[in-house]
Amino acid sequence: MKREEYFSKTRAGLKKAFAQKDLLVMQAVRALDDLESAKSLLDERTAEWMKINFPELDDPALACTLAAEFGDKEDLDFNRIAELAGEEKATQTLAKAKDSFGAAFDLNDKKALMALAKRSAELEEARKELEGYLEQQAATTLKNIAHLTDPLTASRLVARAGGLERLAKMPASTIQVLGAERALFKHLRKGTSCPKHGIIFQTSFVRGAAPEKRGKIARALAAKLAIAAKADFYSHEFIAPKLKASLDERLKEIRGK
């Protein structure tokens, strides 16, 4: 085979690999985590900054809201706060502001703080848009997995596995603890308790179960997810309703014991 033919086949293979939609899902999940991390840092900084002006404010989320809306305690408006946080919060906040011993902000201080707080609000909007994108992608690329869990959990499973193909090749026991690798390695090295679940704890099946039932429920869910992942990657058939019905029957047995 000629050198040009080798290059042509390699390019074709790379093009096919890059066309896999699960790559987009993985990047979106990582971007979502980055946004959440960045927003958390900005919110923490905004709340600390606002407390220089209003140290009596002990609610970080409310501090960020007030920073974005008003910039300082001097310009607080009852009706607007009531609209954002409820009348009770508005009453308590204005009472605290009246007797506050915080430092006064000049116009430049206020503008700088409001600008920072608004960047955080923009990150929240970007996060919501990204979640919407993941829901759309999961509905087509991960339709069976998403039907058994939810779009975000399905996306996180694929991202953690390193792609849909890898997830489809994993046994149910690995899927069950995917995302709990540190706890698993600690169990293997030091003999601590073995983790019963990883990312799938985010599903209502596992999270809402009684602690003593979670291991069995996680195992039952992981078994169905292993089948769903294979269907999403290999056959692309929508078999989730059958898997869900079978899973519901198994969950009834576990909960009834």
C-alpha positions as CSV (number, residue, x, y, z in Angstrom):
1,M,0.0,0.0,0.0
2,K,1.3,3.4,-0.9
3,R,2.1,6.1,1.6
4,E,-0.7,8.3,0.3
5,E,-3.2,5.5,0.8
6,Y,-2.1,5.0,4.4
7,F,-2.6,8.7,5.0
8,S,-6.0,8.6,3.4
9,K,-7.1,5.7,5.6
10,T,-5.8,7.4,8.7
11,R,-7.6,10.6,7.9
12,A,-10.8,8.7,7.2
13,G,-10.5,6.9,10.6
14,L,-9.8,10.2,12.4
15,K,-12.8,11.9,10.7
16,K,-15.1,9.0,11.8
17,A,-13.7,9.1,15.4
18,F,-14.3,12.9,15.6
19,A,-17.8,12.5,14.3
20,Q,-18.9,10.6,17.4
21,K,-21.5,12.6,19.2
22,D,-20.5,11.3,22.6
23,L,-17.3,13.4,22.2
24,L,-19.5,16.5,22.3
25,V,-21.3,15.2,25.3
26,M,-18.0,14.7,27.2
27,Q,-16.8,18.2,26.4
28,A,-20.1,19.7,27.4
29,V,-20.0,17.9,30.8
30,R,-16.5,19.1,31.5
31,A,-17.4,22.6,30.5
32,L,-20.4,22.4,32.8
33,D,-18.1,21.4,35.7
34,D,-15.8,24.3,34.9
35,L,-18.7,26.7,34.9
36,E,-20.0,25.5,38.2
37,S,-16.5,25.7,39.7
38,A,-16.0,29.2,38.4
39,K,-19.4,30.4,39.5
40,S,-18.7,28.9,43.0
41,L,-15.5,30.9,43.3
42,L,-17.1,34.1,42.0
43,D,-20.0,33.7,44.4
44,E,-17.7,33.2,47.3
45,R,-15.7,36.3,46.4
46,T,-18.8,38.4,45.8
47,A,-20.3,37.4,49.2
48,E,-17.1,38.3,51.0
49,W,-16.9,41.6,49.2
50,M,-20.5,42.5,50.0
51,K,-20.0,41.7,53.7
52,I,-17.5,44.5,54.0
53,N,-20.4,46.8,53.4
54,F,-23.0,44.6,55.1
55,P,-21.3,42.2,57.6
56,E,-24.6,41.2,59.3
57,L,-25.7,39.4,56.1
58,D,-25.2,35.8,56.9
59,D,-26.7,34.3,53.7
60,P,-24.1,34.0,50.9
61,A,-26.7,33.4,48.2
62,L,-28.6,36.5,49.3
63,A,-25.4,38.5,49.5
64,C,-24.7,37.7,45.9
65,T,-28.2,38.6,44.9
66,L,-28.1,42.0,46.7
67,A,-24.6,42.7,45.2
68,A,-25.9,42.2,41.7
69,E,-29.1,44.2,42.2
70,F,-28.0,47.1,44.4
71,G,-24.2,47.0,45.0
72,D,-24.5,48.1,48.6
73,K,-26.9,48.2,51.6
74,E,-27.8,51.9,51.2
75,D,-29.9,51.4,48.1
76,L,-31.9,48.3,49.2
77,D,-35.5,48.2,48.1
78,F,-38.1,46.2,50.0
79,N,-40.3,45.4,47.0
80,R,-37.4,44.2,44.9
81,I,-35.9,42.0,47.7
82,A,-39.4,40.6,48.4
83,E,-39.7,39.7,44.7
84,L,-36.3,38.0,44.7
85,A,-36.2,36.3,48.2
86,G,-39.7,36.7,49.8
87,E,-41.2,39.3,52.1
88,E,-39.8,37.6,55.3
89,K,-36.2,37.8,54.0
90,A,-36.8,41.4,52.8
91,T,-38.0,42.5,56.2
92,Q,-35.1,40.8,58.0
93,T,-32.6,42.2,55.6
94,L,-33.8,45.8,55.8
95,A,-33.8,45.6,59.6
96,K,-30.2,44.4,59.6
97,A,-29.2,47.0,57.1
98,K,-30.6,49.8,59.3
99,D,-28.3,49.0,62.2
100,S,-25.3,47.7,60.1
101,F,-21.9,48.9,61.0
102,G,-20.4,48.0,57.6
103,A,-18.1,50.3,55.6
104,A,-19.7,52.6,53.1
105,F,-19.0,52.1,49.4
106,D,-18.5,54.9,47.0
107,L,-19.8,54.8,43.5
108,N,-16.7,53.1,42.0
109,D,-16.8,50.4,44.8
110,K,-20.5,49.8,44.0
111,K,-20.0,49.5,40.3
112,A,-17.1,47.1,40.6
113,L,-19.0,44.8,43.0
114,M,-22.1,44.9,40.8
115,A,-20.0,44.0,37.7
116,L,-18.5,41.0,39.5
117,A,-21.9,39.8,40.7
118,K,-23.4,40.1,37.2
119,R,-20.6,38.0,35.8
120,S,-21.7,35.2,38.2
121,A,-25.3,35.6,37.0
122,E,-24.1,35.3,33.4
123,L,-22.3,32.1,34.3
124,E,-25.5,30.7,35.7
125,E,-27.3,31.5,32.5
126,A,-24.5,29.8,30.5
127,R,-24.8,26.8,32.8
128,K,-28.5,26.5,32.2
129,E,-28.0,26.7,28.4
130,L,-25.4,24.0,28.6
131,E,-27.7,21.8,30.6
132,G,-30.3,22.3,27.9
133,Y,-27.8,21.3,25.2
134,L,-26.9,18.1,27.2
135,E,-30.6,17.2,27.4
136,Q,-30.9,17.5,23.6
137,Q,-27.8,15.5,23.0
138,A,-28.7,12.8,25.5
139,A,-32.2,12.5,23.9
140,T,-30.6,11.3,20.7
141,T,-27.1,9.9,21.5
142,L,-27.9,8.4,24.9
143,K,-31.6,7.8,24.7
144,N,-31.7,4.5,26.5
145,I,-29.3,5.5,29.3
146,A,-31.1,8.9,29.7
147,H,-34.5,7.2,29.9
148,L,-33.4,5.0,32.8
149,T,-31.6,7.9,34.7
150,D,-31.8,11.5,33.4
151,P,-29.9,13.4,30.7
152,L,-27.3,14.9,33.0
153,T,-26.5,11.6,34.9
154,A,-26.4,9.8,31.5
155,S,-24.0,12.4,30.2
156,R,-21.8,12.2,33.3
157,L,-21.6,8.4,33.1
158,V,-20.4,8.6,29.5
159,A,-17.9,11.4,30.3
160,R,-16.5,9.5,33.3
161,A,-16.2,6.3,31.3
162,G,-14.3,8.1,28.5
163,G,-16.9,7.7,25.8
164,L,-20.0,5.7,25.0
165,E,-18.0,2.8,23.5
166,R,-16.1,2.3,26.7
167,L,-19.2,2.5,28.8
168,A,-20.9,-0.1,26.5
169,K,-18.0,-2.5,27.1
170,M,-18.0,-2.1,30.9
171,P,-19.6,-4.7,33.1
172,A,-22.5,-3.7,35.4
173,S,-20.2,-3.9,38.4
174,T,-17.9,-1.2,37.0
175,I,-20.8,1.0,36.0
176,Q,-22.2,0.7,39.5
177,V,-19.2,2.3,41.1
178,L,-18.2,4.6,38.2
179,G,-17.3,7.9,39.8
180,A,-16.3,6.4,43.1
181,E,-12.9,5.2,42.1
182,R,-11.1,6.8,45.0
183,A,-13.3,5.0,47.5
184,L,-12.8,1.8,45.6
185,F,-9.0,2.0,45.6
186,K,-9.1,2.9,49.3
187,H,-11.1,-0.2,49.9
188,L,-8.7,-2.3,48.0
189,R,-5.6,-0.8,49.7
190,K,-6.8,-0.3,53.2
191,G,-9.8,-2.6,53.6
192,T,-12.3,0.2,54.1
193,S,-16.0,-0.3,53.2
194,C,-16.6,-1.0,49.5
195,P,-18.5,1.8,47.8
196,K,-22.0,0.8,46.8
197,H,-22.5,3.4,44.1
198,G,-20.8,6.2,42.2
199,I,-22.5,8.6,39.8
200,I,-25.7,6.6,39.7
201,F,-26.4,7.8,43.3
202,Q,-27.7,11.0,41.6
203,T,-30.7,9.1,40.3
204,S,-33.9,9.2,42.3
205,F,-33.9,5.4,42.5
206,V,-30.7,5.2,44.5
207,R,-30.7,8.6,46.3
208,G,-34.3,8.3,47.5
209,A,-33.8,4.7,48.8
210,A,-33.3,3.6,52.3
211,P,-29.6,3.3,53.1
212,E,-29.7,-0.4,53.6
213,K,-31.4,-0.9,50.2
214,R,-29.2,1.4,48.1
215,G,-26.6,-1.3,47.3
216,K,-29.1,-3.7,45.8
217,I,-30.9,-0.9,44.0
218,A,-27.7,0.5,42.6
219,R,-26.7,-3.0,41.4
220,A,-30.1,-3.6,39.7
221,L,-29.9,-0.2,38.0
222,A,-26.3,-0.7,36.9
223,A,-27.3,-4.1,35.3
224,K,-30.0,-2.3,33.2
225,L,-27.6,0.6,32.3
226,A,-25.0,-1.9,31.0
227,I,-27.7,-3.2,28.5
228,A,-28.9,0.3,27.7
229,A,-25.3,1.5,26.9
230,K,-24.8,-1.4,24.5
231,A,-28.1,-0.6,22.8
232,D,-27.1,3.1,22.5
233,F,-23.7,2.3,21.0
234,Y,-24.3,-0.8,18.9
235,S,-27.9,-1.2,17.8
236,H,-29.3,2.3,18.4
237,E,-32.6,0.7,19.2
238,F,-34.8,2.3,21.8
239,I,-35.3,-0.5,24.3
240,A,-35.5,1.6,27.5
241,P,-39.2,1.2,28.2
242,K,-38.7,-2.6,28.5
243,L,-35.7,-2.1,30.6
244,K,-37.5,0.3,32.8
245,A,-40.4,-2.0,33.3
246,S,-38.1,-4.8,34.3
247,L,-36.2,-2.5,36.6
248,D,-39.4,-1.4,38.3
249,E,-40.3,-5.0,39.0
250,R,-36.9,-5.7,40.5
251,L,-37.1,-2.5,42.6
252,K,-40.5,-3.6,44.0
253,E,-38.9,-6.9,45.1
254,I,-36.0,-5.1,46.8
255,R,-38.2,-2.6,48.5
256,G,-40.6,-5.3,49.6
257,K,-38.0,-7.3,51.4
